[in-house]
Amino acid sequence: MTNAEKLKNLLELEVIPDLEVAIDELFEAIDKAKKASPEDKADLEELREMRTECFAMLDELSRNEMEEDEIDEILEELMELKTEE
């Protein structure tokens, strides 16, 4: 399996679903509080931006527009973040 395939799988199977769960949980917390704090709004915006970036990476991967060194670097960063959890 190439690093491009590993990155694609990691994004599709773990990162994006985890981001969507976090977004849903934040929406639930905001709904319970009946108001979003400035911190909640900032967190929500950050999560949405991260999800958008992940979808953009998937798009680049599907069109073979991402360089191998960029793929390796992103994969390494995501794996480090995953092991820190």
N, C-alpha and C positions, 0 to 999 in steps of 0.2 A: 504494500500500500504506500503510495507516495505521500509526501508531506501535505500536498494540496488536498488529497482525499482525506487525510487525517484532520486537517483544519476544517474542511467542509463538514465532516461528521461531528467534530467537536462543536462547531457553531450551531448546526442544525439540531443535534441531539441533546446538548447540554447548556450551552451558553444562552441561546435565544429562549429556550423554555424557562430557564432560571430567571432571566430578565422579565419575562412575561408574568411569572409567578410573583416576583417582587413588585411589579407594577400593580397587579391585581390586589396584592396585600396592602399596598400603600393606598390604593383607592378605597378599600374597605375601611382602613383606619381613618381616612379623611371623611368618609361617609358617616362613620360612628361619631366622630367629633363634630360633624355638621359644618366644619369649616377647615380649610387647609391653611396651615401656618406657612410663613415664608420659607421655613426649612423644608416642609413637606413639598411645597411647590418646586423648590430647587432640586430636591431629591427626585421628584417625578420627572422633571425636565432632563436631568442627568441620565436617568434610566432610559427614557425615550430616545435620547441621543445615542446612547450605547447600542440600543436595539437597532436603530437606523444604520449605524456604522456596521453592525454585524450583517444586516441585510445587504448593504453595499459591498462588503467583502465577499459575500456569497455570490453576488452578481458578477463581481470581477473574476472570481474563481471560475464561474460557469463559462465566462467568455475568454478564459485563459489570458487575462490581462494583468495578472499579478506576477511579479518577478519571484523567482525561487528564493532569493535571499530575504525578500519581504515576507514570503510565506513562512520561511523558517523562523524569522524573528517573531512574527505574530504568534505562531504556534508555541514557541518557547515561552513567550510572555504569558499566554493563556494557561499553559501547563504549570508555570510557576504559581500563578494565581490560584489555580485549582488545588495544588498541593498545600498552599497556605491555609485554605479553608479547613 
